Amino acid sequence: MERGLSMELVRVTEAAALASAAWTGKGDKIAADDAATTAMRGLFETIPMTGKVVIGEGEIDEAPMLYIGEELGTKDGPELDIAVDPLEGTTTVAEGSFGAMTVLAVADKGNLLHAPDMYMQKLAVGPDCRGVIDIDQSVEDNIRAVAKAKNKKISDVTVTIIKRERSREIIEQVRALGARIVMFDNGDVGAAINTCFDWTGIDILMGVGGAPEGVIAAAGIKALEGDFQGRLLPRNDAERVRCKAMGVDSGSKLELEDMVSGDDAIFAATAVTDGELMKGVQFKSGFAETSSVVMRAKSGTVRFVNSRHSMQKKPNMVMEK
């Protein structure tokens, strides 16, 4: 992949963020998701690449989607795999709450996990805990391993967990052990990435979320030299059949390299609403401001990008083609 691709991908997430941010707090998550999807698809078509979505968002909640198998780009450039969530946190935007982002990851063809849109068990940590976690081990064993790697007391370890009924057992085990918990309502890509930045105070992510978000997060964590493991969780026979058809063993542990192989991958995200790492879209008089992050695994480069966009020259909140 060429170095210039990183900034092209930021343009894609910026476009989706600008379009969906117009729906912040308006109570319509489908409209917000559709705006992000439409803007993202339009900008992808300007990028000199031959891309294909290998894992995408939309099937679980019947939202608008960049569907698995969809071809993106000008068809004149490198062959790339794409993992995408045009709007991570549709409900978050609809409610005007914390942590929504537009996110994607790309890698050379054949290097991203090709899997259905379904649920995934996840375990993520930062660079100082790389190699010490194991999703096959207990909640207690993993927290103890993280505490030892970080030279912390267990009571000082902070676990981030999505606030869902399915998380009840994990929450009870973490509380029984005496570790700290920070819950989040939506946005487990951001939550997983937060484990790699000391200033967030997050040590480990545990729980169950979407598989597309898992692969996207894995690309970012690869660039940050952290660690990520997952396991696909089919809910019915139809999902198990789809896994088999795509060549994925739904019962097996997925290491980081199983989800993002090779030596290169690019992760890009733009905040729609405020989060730990970035400020959300702000509409000013005649312009808008966005905050994005782009990371590349091959170089280990992490760039935070603050941009100003003229709404007079881009009245439909779609970036230039």
C-alpha positions as CSV (number, residue, x, y, z in Angstrom):
1,M,0.0,0.0,0.0
2,E,1.2,3.5,-0.8
3,R,1.8,6.0,2.0
4,G,-0.6,8.5,0.4
5,L,-3.5,6.1,0.9
6,S,-3.7,7.0,4.6
7,M,-4.8,10.5,4.0
8,E,-7.2,9.4,1.3
9,L,-8.9,7.2,3.9
10,V,-9.2,10.0,6.3
11,R,-11.1,11.9,3.7
12,V,-13.6,9.0,3.6
13,T,-14.1,9.0,7.4
14,E,-14.3,12.8,7.5
15,A,-17.1,12.8,4.8
16,A,-19.1,10.2,6.7
17,A,-18.7,12.1,10.0
18,L,-19.7,15.4,8.5
19,A,-22.8,13.8,7.0
20,S,-23.9,11.9,10.0
21,A,-23.2,14.6,12.5
22,A,-26.0,16.7,11.1
23,W,-28.3,14.1,12.7
24,T,-26.8,14.4,16.2
25,G,-29.5,14.3,18.9
26,K,-32.4,14.2,16.4
27,G,-33.5,10.7,17.4
28,D,-33.2,9.0,14.0
29,K,-30.4,6.5,14.0
30,I,-31.3,5.0,10.6
31,A,-31.1,8.4,9.0
32,A,-27.7,9.1,10.6
33,D,-26.4,5.7,9.5
34,D,-27.7,6.1,6.0
35,A,-26.0,9.6,5.7
36,A,-22.7,8.2,6.8
37,T,-22.9,5.2,4.5
38,T,-23.9,7.3,1.5
39,A,-21.0,9.7,2.1
40,M,-18.5,7.0,2.7
41,R,-19.5,5.0,-0.4
42,G,-19.2,8.2,-2.5
43,L,-15.7,9.1,-1.3
44,F,-14.5,5.5,-1.6
45,E,-15.3,5.7,-5.3
46,T,-12.7,8.4,-5.8
47,I,-9.8,6.5,-4.3
48,P,-7.3,4.8,-6.8
49,M,-7.7,1.2,-5.5
50,T,-9.5,-2.0,-6.2
51,G,-11.1,-2.6,-2.9
52,K,-13.6,-5.2,-1.6
53,V,-15.6,-5.2,1.7
54,V,-14.7,-8.5,3.5
55,I,-16.5,-7.7,6.7
56,G,-19.1,-4.9,7.1
57,E,-21.7,-3.5,9.3
58,G,-25.5,-3.6,8.8
59,E,-26.8,-7.2,8.8
60,I,-27.3,-7.5,12.6
61,D,-29.6,-4.5,13.0
62,E,-30.8,-4.3,9.4
63,A,-29.2,-0.8,9.0
64,P,-27.9,0.7,5.7
65,M,-24.7,-1.0,4.9
66,L,-21.5,-1.2,2.8
67,Y,-22.2,-4.9,2.2
68,I,-19.8,-7.8,2.3
69,G,-18.5,-8.4,-1.2
70,E,-19.1,-4.8,-2.4
71,E,-16.4,-3.5,-4.6
72,L,-15.1,0.1,-3.9
73,G,-12.6,2.4,-5.4
74,T,-11.7,3.4,-9.0
75,K,-10.7,-0.2,-9.9
76,D,-7.4,1.3,-10.9
77,G,-4.9,0.6,-8.1
78,P,-3.8,-2.0,-5.5
79,E,-6.2,-4.8,-4.5
80,L,-7.3,-4.2,-0.9
81,D,-9.5,-5.8,1.7
82,I,-11.8,-3.4,3.5
83,A,-13.4,-3.7,7.0
84,V,-15.9,-0.9,7.6
85,D,-18.5,0.6,10.0
86,P,-19.7,3.8,8.4
87,L,-21.1,4.9,11.8
88,E,-20.1,3.2,15.0
89,G,-22.7,4.3,17.4
90,T,-25.9,5.0,15.5
91,T,-27.9,5.2,18.7
92,T,-25.2,7.4,20.2
93,V,-25.6,10.0,17.4
94,A,-29.4,9.8,17.6
95,E,-29.3,10.5,21.3
96,G,-26.5,13.1,21.1
97,S,-24.3,11.2,23.5
98,F,-20.6,10.2,23.8
99,G,-18.2,8.3,21.6
100,A,-19.6,7.9,18.1
101,M,-17.1,7.5,15.2
102,T,-16.9,6.7,11.5
103,V,-14.3,3.9,11.2
104,L,-12.6,1.7,8.6
105,A,-9.5,-0.5,8.1
106,V,-7.8,-1.6,4.9
107,A,-5.1,-4.1,4.2
108,D,-3.7,-5.9,1.1
109,K,-6.0,-8.5,-0.5
110,G,-6.3,-11.6,1.7
111,N,-5.0,-10.0,4.9
112,L,-8.3,-9.1,6.7
113,L,-10.6,-11.7,8.2
114,H,-13.4,-12.6,5.8
115,A,-16.4,-13.3,8.1
116,P,-20.2,-12.7,8.4
117,D,-21.5,-9.7,10.3
118,M,-22.2,-11.3,13.7
119,Y,-21.2,-11.2,17.3
120,M,-17.6,-11.7,18.6
121,Q,-16.1,-12.3,22.0
122,K,-13.3,-9.8,22.4
123,L,-10.2,-9.2,24.5
124,A,-7.9,-6.2,23.9
125,V,-4.9,-4.7,25.7
126,G,-2.1,-2.2,24.9
127,P,1.5,-2.7,24.0
128,D,2.7,-3.4,27.6
129,C,0.5,-6.4,27.8
130,R,1.2,-7.9,24.4
131,G,1.4,-11.7,24.6
132,V,0.1,-12.0,28.2
133,I,-3.7,-12.4,27.5
134,D,-5.5,-15.5,26.4
135,I,-9.2,-15.5,25.6
136,D,-9.4,-19.2,26.5
137,Q,-8.4,-18.3,30.1
138,S,-10.7,-17.0,32.8
139,V,-11.6,-13.4,33.4
140,E,-9.6,-13.6,36.6
141,D,-6.5,-15.1,35.0
142,N,-6.4,-12.3,32.3
143,I,-6.8,-9.5,34.8
144,R,-4.1,-11.0,37.0
145,A,-1.8,-11.2,33.9
146,V,-2.5,-7.6,33.0
147,A,-1.9,-6.5,36.6
148,K,1.5,-8.2,36.6
149,A,2.5,-6.9,33.2
150,K,1.6,-3.3,34.3
151,N,3.1,-3.7,37.8
152,K,-0.3,-2.7,39.3
153,K,-2.5,-4.0,42.1
154,I,-5.5,-5.8,40.8
155,S,-7.7,-3.2,42.5
156,D,-6.0,-0.6,40.2
157,V,-6.6,-2.4,37.0
158,T,-9.4,-0.8,34.9
159,V,-11.6,-3.0,32.7
160,T,-13.9,-1.5,30.1
161,I,-17.0,-3.5,29.3
162,I,-20.1,-2.7,27.1
163,K,-23.2,-2.0,29.1
164,R,-25.4,-4.9,28.0
165,E,-27.3,-7.7,29.7
166,R,-24.9,-10.1,28.0
167,S,-22.0,-8.6,30.0
168,R,-23.6,-9.4,33.4
169,E,-21.4,-12.5,34.1
170,I,-18.2,-10.7,33.2
171,I,-19.1,-7.7,35.3
172,E,-19.8,-9.8,38.3
173,Q,-16.5,-11.7,38.0
174,V,-14.5,-8.4,37.7
175,R,-16.3,-6.9,40.7
176,A,-15.7,-10.1,42.7
177,L,-12.0,-9.8,41.9
178,G,-11.9,-6.2,43.0
179,A,-10.8,-4.6,39.7
180,R,-12.2,-1.3,38.5
181,I,-14.8,-1.1,35.7
182,V,-15.6,1.6,33.1
183,M,-18.7,0.8,31.2
184,F,-19.6,2.2,27.8
185,D,-23.0,2.2,26.0
186,N,-21.8,2.0,22.3
187,G,-18.6,2.1,20.4
188,D,-16.3,-0.9,21.1
189,V,-13.8,0.1,18.4
190,G,-12.9,3.2,20.4
191,A,-13.1,1.2,23.6
192,A,-10.6,-1.3,22.3
193,I,-8.2,1.3,20.9
194,N,-8.3,3.1,24.3
195,T,-6.4,0.3,25.9
196,C,-3.3,1.4,23.8
197,F,-3.3,5.0,25.0
198,D,-2.1,5.5,28.6
199,W,-4.0,8.8,29.1
200,T,-7.4,7.0,28.8
201,G,-6.8,5.0,31.9
202,I,-8.1,1.8,30.3
203,D,-6.1,-1.4,30.8
204,I,-8.2,-4.1,29.2
205,L,-11.4,-4.5,27.2
206,M,-13.5,-7.6,27.7
207,G,-16.9,-8.6,26.4
208,V,-19.0,-9.3,23.3
209,G,-19.6,-6.9,20.4
210,G,-19.8,-6.9,16.6
211,A,-17.4,-8.8,14.5
212,P,-16.8,-5.9,12.0
213,E,-15.8,-3.6,14.8
214,G,-13.5,-6.4,16.1
215,V,-11.6,-6.6,12.9
216,I,-11.4,-2.8,12.5
217,A,-10.1,-2.5,16.1
218,A,-7.6,-5.3,15.5
219,A,-6.1,-3.2,12.6
220,G,-5.7,-0.2,14.8
221,I,-4.2,-2.2,17.7
222,K,-1.8,-3.9,15.3
223,A,-0.5,-0.4,14.3
224,L,-0.2,0.4,18.0
225,E,1.6,-2.9,18.8
226,G,-1.1,-3.9,21.3
227,D,-2.8,-7.3,21.4
228,F,-6.3,-8.4,20.5
229,Q,-8.1,-11.8,20.5
230,G,-11.6,-12.8,19.5
231,R,-14.0,-15.6,18.9
232,L,-17.0,-15.5,16.5
233,L,-20.3,-16.3,18.3
234,P,-22.9,-17.5,15.9
235,R,-26.5,-17.2,17.3
236,N,-28.1,-19.8,15.1
237,D,-27.5,-22.5,12.4
238,A,-27.7,-19.9,9.6
239,E,-24.8,-18.0,11.0
240,R,-22.8,-21.2,11.5
241,V,-23.4,-22.2,7.9
242,R,-22.2,-18.7,6.7
243,C,-19.1,-19.0,8.8
244,K,-18.3,-22.4,7.2
245,A,-19.0,-21.1,3.7
246,M,-16.5,-18.3,4.3
247,G,-13.9,-20.7,5.6
248,V,-14.0,-19.5,9.2
249,D,-14.1,-21.9,12.2
250,S,-16.7,-20.2,14.5
251,G,-15.5,-22.0,17.5
252,S,-11.8,-21.2,17.3
253,K,-9.7,-18.6,19.0
254,L,-8.8,-15.8,16.7
255,E,-5.4,-14.2,17.3
256,L,-4.5,-10.7,16.1
257,E,-2.7,-12.2,13.1
258,D,-5.8,-14.3,12.2
259,M,-7.8,-11.1,11.9
260,V,-5.1,-8.8,10.4
261,S,-2.3,-10.7,8.7
262,G,0.8,-9.4,6.9
263,D,3.0,-6.5,7.9
264,D,0.7,-3.7,6.9
265,A,-2.8,-2.3,7.6
266,I,-4.3,1.1,7.9
267,F,-6.9,2.2,10.4
268,A,-8.8,5.5,10.1
269,A,-11.5,7.1,12.2
270,T,-13.2,10.4,12.6
271,A,-15.1,11.4,15.7
272,V,-18.8,12.3,15.2
273,T,-19.5,13.0,18.9
274,D,-16.9,13.7,21.6
275,G,-14.8,10.8,22.8
276,E,-11.7,10.1,24.9
277,L,-9.3,10.5,21.9
278,M,-11.0,13.1,19.7
279,K,-13.5,15.9,19.7
280,G,-16.7,15.4,17.7
281,V,-17.7,17.4,14.7
282,Q,-18.3,21.0,15.4
283,F,-20.4,23.2,13.1
284,K,-19.3,26.9,13.2
285,S,-20.4,29.9,11.1
286,G,-19.8,28.7,7.6
287,F,-17.5,25.9,8.3
288,A,-17.1,22.6,10.3
289,E,-14.2,21.1,12.2
290,T,-13.4,17.4,12.4
291,S,-10.9,15.4,14.5
292,S,-9.5,12.2,13.1
293,V,-6.8,9.6,13.7
294,V,-5.0,7.4,11.1
295,M,-2.6,4.7,11.9
296,R,-0.4,2.4,9.8
297,A,0.9,-0.9,11.0
298,K,4.0,-1.1,8.7
299,S,5.5,2.2,9.9
300,G,3.8,2.4,13.3
301,T,2.9,6.0,12.6
302,V,-0.1,7.5,14.4
303,R,-1.4,10.8,13.1
304,F,-4.1,12.9,14.7
305,V,-5.6,15.1,12.0
306,N,-7.7,18.3,12.8
307,S,-9.5,19.7,9.7
308,R,-11.6,22.7,8.8
309,H,-14.2,22.3,6.1
310,S,-16.1,25.0,4.3
311,M,-19.8,24.3,4.3
312,Q,-20.3,26.9,1.6
313,K,-18.1,25.0,-0.8
314,K,-19.4,21.6,0.5
315,P,-23.1,22.5,1.2
316,N,-24.2,18.9,1.3
317,M,-21.5,18.0,3.7
318,V,-19.9,15.6,1.2
319,M,-16.2,16.0,0.6
320,E,-14.7,17.0,-2.7
321,K,-14.3,14.3,-5.3
